[in-house]
C-alpha cells in the first residue's frame, strides 16, 4: 500500500492546450470521437458505433444523477455580487427530503466573492407564477473553503422549485464561458433522472436514445445507480503525493434488484464513467467484508485507503 501512496502528483501533470477543449458539444452528441485501445493498438472511431465494440450479454452501469441549478447569485446593498454554490444538503442531509422542504434548508456551499460578505443576511426576490418569493441566505459555519448556508424563503414552494428558478446550471470552469440556454439540455445525460449533482457524470454525455436502443438489440443490459457529484469535484489537489490528498465523502444509492443483476450477470460488467466505477468498487469491498464474516448494524463508510 505504501508504494502507491507515495505516487507523486507531478506524475499526472500534462499539457492540455485550451484549443483542444470543446467549448460546446456537437449538435448530435453521439457523433463525438471514440478512442479505442485493443491488443496494444490505439485507433479512433465514432461514439455512435460503441455497441459494435462491447461484448454481447454485457451489463452497463450508468449513473442517473441530474445536475441542479446549484449557482445562486445575490447582490448586497452595496452592489457587491455574491455567488453561493450549493454543493450538498446538510439539514436535512437527504437530497430528496431537502428538495421537498418548503421553508428552510441548510446546504454546504462554496462562496464567490466571500470577502465581501462578512456578516448579515442576503436576500433575493424571484417570481414563481404570479407569486413573489423572497429568498434569504445566512452564513452559519465555515469549514475550510466551504460554508454552511441556511436558506429560508416565503410562500411555501419546495426547495426544488426555488433552486430551479433562482439558480443557474453550473458548467465546468475550464470551458471559460458563462452558462447558456443550450447547456440545460447539453449538460445532462439523456438518462438523467434524480436531482442532486453539481457536475454531470461526463462519460455518459455521449449516449443517445438510438445508441441505447442498439445496445438493447445486442442483448446488452443497462442498469442505473445514483451518485451525486459533489464538493470534492472542486477540491484542488495541493499535496505532493496522493497520500496527502483527503478524498471527500459521497453517498451512492444502488437498488437491491441491481445487486441481484450484478451477481447473476452472464457477461462483462461495464461501468460508464468514474462515478459508476467507484460505486462498484466500493460495493465489491463491502461484499468482501461480508464474505469474510463481518457483520454490520448498518453499512460502513468505505474509507479512502
C-alpha positions as CSV (number, residue, x, y, z in Angstrom):
1,X,0.0,0.0,0.0
2,X,2.8,2.4,0.9
3,X,4.2,2.3,-2.6
4,X,1.2,3.7,-4.4
5,X,0.5,6.2,-1.5
6,X,3.9,7.8,-2.5
7,X,2.9,8.4,-6.1
8,X,3.7,12.0,-7.0
9,X,1.1,14.3,-8.2
10,X,3.5,15.7,-10.7
11,X,3.4,12.3,-12.5
12,X,-0.1,13.2,-13.6
13,X,0.8,16.7,-15.0
14,X,0.4,17.1,-18.7
15,X,-0.2,20.0,-21.1
16,X,-3.8,20.5,-22.3
17,X,-4.0,23.4,-24.8
18,X,-7.1,25.5,-24.5
19,X,-7.6,25.0,-28.2
20,X,-8.2,21.3,-27.6
21,X,-11.1,21.8,-25.2
22,X,-14.5,21.8,-26.9
23,X,-16.4,24.8,-25.6
24,X,-19.7,23.3,-27.0
25,X,-20.8,19.8,-27.8
26,X,-21.6,18.6,-31.3
27,X,-25.2,19.1,-32.3
28,X,-25.5,15.3,-32.4
29,X,-23.8,14.1,-29.2
30,X,-23.1,10.6,-30.4
31,X,-21.0,11.9,-33.4
32,X,-18.2,12.6,-31.0
33,X,-14.9,10.8,-31.4
34,X,-14.3,7.4,-29.7
35,X,-10.8,6.4,-28.7
36,X,-10.2,2.6,-28.9
37,X,-7.4,0.6,-27.3
38,X,-7.2,-3.1,-28.3
39,X,-4.3,-5.5,-28.1
40,X,-1.9,-2.7,-27.5
41,X,-3.0,-0.7,-30.5
42,X,-4.8,2.6,-30.4
43,X,-7.4,3.6,-33.1
44,X,-10.3,6.0,-33.4
45,X,-13.9,5.7,-34.3
46,X,-17.2,7.5,-33.7
47,X,-19.1,7.1,-30.4
48,X,-22.4,6.1,-32.1
49,X,-20.6,2.8,-33.1
50,X,-19.8,1.9,-29.5
51,X,-22.2,-1.1,-29.4
52,X,-20.0,-2.8,-32.0
53,X,-17.1,-2.8,-29.6
54,X,-18.9,-4.1,-26.5
55,X,-19.3,-7.8,-26.0
56,X,-22.8,-9.3,-26.1
57,X,-24.6,-10.1,-22.8
58,X,-22.7,-7.2,-21.1
59,X,-24.2,-5.2,-18.2
60,X,-23.6,-1.5,-18.4
61,X,-24.0,0.5,-15.2
62,X,-25.0,4.2,-15.6
63,X,-25.2,7.0,-13.1
64,X,-28.6,8.6,-13.4
65,X,-27.9,11.7,-11.4
66,X,-29.2,15.0,-12.7
67,X,-27.3,18.4,-12.5
68,X,-29.2,21.0,-10.4
69,X,-29.2,24.8,-10.7
70,X,-26.6,25.0,-8.0
71,X,-25.3,28.5,-8.5
72,X,-27.4,31.2,-6.9
73,X,-26.3,34.9,-7.2
74,X,-27.2,37.6,-4.7
75,X,-26.4,41.3,-4.5
76,X,-25.6,43.1,-1.3
77,X,-27.0,46.6,-0.7
78,X,-23.5,47.9,-1.6
79,X,-23.9,46.3,-5.1
80,X,-21.3,43.5,-4.4
81,X,-22.2,40.3,-6.3
82,X,-22.1,37.2,-4.1
83,X,-22.2,33.7,-5.6
84,X,-23.5,30.8,-3.5
85,X,-22.6,27.4,-5.0
86,X,-24.8,24.7,-3.4
87,X,-22.8,21.5,-3.0
88,X,-24.8,19.1,-0.8
89,X,-27.5,19.3,1.8
90,X,-26.7,19.4,5.5
91,X,-30.1,19.8,7.2
92,X,-31.9,17.7,6.2
93,X,-29.0,15.7,4.8
94,X,-31.0,13.6,2.5
95,X,-31.2,15.1,-1.0
96,X,-34.8,14.2,-1.8
97,X,-36.0,15.3,1.7
98,X,-34.1,18.6,1.3
99,X,-35.6,19.3,-2.1
100,X,-39.1,18.8,-0.6
101,X,-38.7,21.3,2.2
102,X,-41.0,24.3,2.0
103,X,-39.5,26.8,4.5
104,X,-35.8,26.2,5.4
105,X,-32.8,24.2,4.4
106,X,-29.1,24.3,5.2
107,X,-26.6,23.4,2.5
108,X,-22.8,23.0,2.3
109,X,-21.7,25.7,-0.2
110,X,-18.8,27.4,-1.8
111,X,-18.8,31.2,-2.0
112,X,-17.7,33.5,-4.8
113,X,-16.6,37.0,-3.6
114,X,-16.8,35.7,0.1
115,X,-14.6,38.6,1.3
116,X,-17.5,41.0,0.5
117,X,-19.9,39.1,2.7
118,X,-18.6,39.2,6.2
119,X,-22.0,39.3,8.0
120,X,-25.7,39.9,7.6
121,X,-28.4,38.1,5.6
122,X,-28.5,38.2,1.8
123,X,-31.9,38.4,0.0
124,X,-33.1,37.8,-3.5
125,X,-36.6,38.2,-4.9
126,X,-38.0,36.0,-7.7
127,X,-41.4,35.3,-9.2
128,X,-42.9,31.8,-9.4
129,X,-46.1,32.0,-11.4
130,X,-47.8,35.1,-10.1
131,X,-46.3,34.9,-6.6
132,X,-43.3,37.0,-5.3
133,X,-40.9,34.9,-3.4
134,X,-38.2,36.3,-1.1
135,X,-35.1,34.1,-0.6
136,X,-32.8,34.7,2.3
137,X,-29.3,33.3,2.9
138,X,-27.5,33.3,6.2
139,X,-23.9,32.2,6.7
140,X,-23.6,29.7,9.7
141,X,-20.4,27.8,9.8
142,X,-17.1,27.8,7.8
143,X,-15.2,24.6,7.3
144,X,-12.1,25.1,5.3
145,X,-13.1,26.6,1.9
146,X,-16.8,25.7,2.3
147,X,-19.6,27.2,4.4
148,X,-22.9,26.0,5.8
149,X,-25.6,28.4,4.4
150,X,-29.1,28.4,5.8
151,X,-31.7,29.3,3.1
152,X,-35.3,30.4,4.0
153,X,-38.0,31.6,1.7
154,X,-41.6,32.7,1.5
155,X,-44.8,31.4,0.0
156,X,-44.4,27.6,0.7
157,X,-42.7,26.5,-2.5
158,X,-40.4,23.4,-2.4
159,X,-36.6,24.0,-2.4
160,X,-36.5,22.1,-5.7
161,X,-38.7,24.8,-7.2
162,X,-36.7,27.6,-5.5
163,X,-33.3,26.4,-6.7
164,X,-34.6,25.6,-10.2
165,X,-35.8,29.1,-10.7
166,X,-33.4,31.1,-8.6
167,X,-30.2,29.2,-9.6
168,X,-28.1,28.7,-12.6
169,X,-26.8,25.4,-14.0
170,X,-23.1,25.1,-13.3
171,X,-20.8,24.1,-16.2
172,X,-17.1,23.2,-15.9
173,X,-14.8,26.2,-15.2
174,X,-12.3,25.1,-17.8
175,X,-14.9,25.9,-20.5
176,X,-14.2,29.6,-19.7
177,X,-17.7,30.8,-20.6
178,X,-21.0,31.5,-18.9
179,X,-23.9,29.1,-18.8
180,X,-26.1,29.3,-21.9
181,X,-29.7,28.1,-22.5
182,X,-28.4,25.2,-24.7
183,X,-26.5,23.8,-21.6
184,X,-29.8,23.0,-20.0
185,X,-30.0,20.0,-22.4
186,X,-26.4,19.5,-23.4
187,X,-25.0,19.3,-19.9
188,X,-27.4,16.5,-18.8
189,X,-27.2,12.8,-19.8
190,X,-30.3,11.6,-21.7
191,X,-31.0,9.2,-18.8
192,X,-30.6,11.8,-16.0
193,X,-33.5,11.4,-13.5
194,X,-32.5,12.1,-9.9
195,X,-31.7,15.7,-8.9
196,X,-28.5,16.3,-6.9
197,X,-25.3,16.7,-8.8
198,X,-23.3,19.9,-9.2
199,X,-21.5,18.4,-12.2
200,X,-22.6,16.0,-14.9
201,X,-21.2,12.4,-15.0
202,X,-19.5,13.3,-18.2
203,X,-18.7,9.9,-19.6
204,X,-22.4,9.4,-20.2
205,X,-23.0,12.6,-22.1
206,X,-22.3,11.0,-25.5
207,X,-25.1,8.3,-25.2
208,X,-28.2,8.9,-27.2
209,X,-31.6,7.1,-27.4
210,X,-30.5,5.4,-30.7
211,X,-27.3,4.2,-29.1
212,X,-29.2,2.8,-26.1
213,X,-31.6,1.0,-28.5
214,X,-28.6,-0.5,-30.3
215,X,-27.3,-1.8,-27.0
216,X,-30.6,-3.5,-26.3
217,X,-30.6,-5.1,-29.7
218,X,-27.2,-6.7,-28.9
219,X,-28.5,-8.1,-25.6
220,X,-26.5,-5.6,-23.6
221,X,-28.4,-4.8,-20.4
222,X,-28.3,-1.3,-18.9
223,X,-28.9,-0.6,-15.2
224,X,-28.8,2.6,-13.2
225,X,-27.4,3.7,-9.8
226,X,-27.4,7.2,-8.3
227,X,-24.3,9.0,-7.1
228,X,-24.5,12.8,-6.9
229,X,-21.2,14.5,-7.9
230,X,-20.4,16.9,-5.1
231,X,-18.0,19.1,-3.3
232,X,-14.8,17.0,-3.9
233,X,-15.0,17.7,-7.6
234,X,-13.9,21.3,-6.9
235,X,-11.3,20.5,-4.2
236,X,-7.9,21.3,-5.6
237,X,-5.0,18.8,-5.0
238,X,-2.3,20.7,-3.2
239,X,-0.2,17.8,-1.8
240,X,3.0,16.5,-3.4
241,X,1.8,12.8,-3.2
242,X,-1.6,11.2,-3.5
243,X,-1.5,10.2,0.2
244,X,-1.6,13.9,1.2
245,X,-4.9,14.5,-0.5
246,X,-8.1,13.7,1.5
247,X,-10.9,12.5,-0.6
248,X,-14.5,13.7,0.0
249,X,-17.4,11.6,1.1
250,X,-20.1,10.6,-1.4
251,X,-23.4,8.7,-1.0
252,X,-24.4,6.1,-3.6
253,X,-27.8,4.5,-4.0
254,X,-27.8,1.0,-5.5
255,X,-31.3,-0.6,-5.6
256,X,-31.5,-4.2,-4.5
257,X,-32.6,-5.5,-7.8
258,X,-29.4,-4.2,-9.3
259,X,-27.4,-6.1,-6.7
260,X,-29.1,-9.3,-8.0
261,X,-28.4,-8.4,-11.6
262,X,-24.7,-7.8,-10.8
263,X,-24.5,-11.1,-9.0
264,X,-26.1,-13.1,-11.9
265,X,-24.7,-11.1,-14.8
266,X,-23.8,-13.6,-17.6
267,X,-21.1,-11.4,-19.2
268,X,-18.9,-8.4,-18.6
269,X,-20.0,-5.8,-16.1
270,X,-19.0,-2.4,-17.6
271,X,-19.1,0.9,-15.6
272,X,-19.9,4.0,-17.6
273,X,-17.7,6.7,-16.1
274,X,-15.7,7.1,-12.9
275,X,-18.7,7.6,-10.7
276,X,-20.0,4.2,-11.6
277,X,-16.5,2.7,-11.3
278,X,-16.0,3.9,-7.7
279,X,-19.6,2.9,-6.8
280,X,-19.0,-0.7,-8.0
281,X,-15.5,-0.8,-6.4
282,X,-16.9,0.3,-3.0
283,X,-19.7,-2.3,-3.3
284,X,-17.2,-5.0,-4.1
285,X,-15.2,-4.1,-1.0
286,X,-18.3,-4.2,1.2
287,X,-19.2,-7.7,-0.2
288,X,-15.7,-8.9,0.6
289,X,-16.2,-7.8,4.2
290,X,-19.4,-9.7,4.5
291,X,-17.9,-12.8,2.9
292,X,-15.1,-12.6,5.5
293,X,-17.6,-12.9,8.3
294,X,-18.0,-9.3,9.2
295,X,-21.5,-8.1,10.4
296,X,-22.7,-4.5,10.2
297,X,-25.7,-3.0,12.0
298,X,-25.6,-0.5,9.1
299,X,-23.3,-0.3,6.1
300,X,-20.0,1.3,7.0
301,X,-18.2,4.0,5.2
302,X,-15.7,2.9,2.6
303,X,-12.7,4.9,3.7
304,X,-10.1,6.3,1.4
305,X,-7.5,3.6,1.7
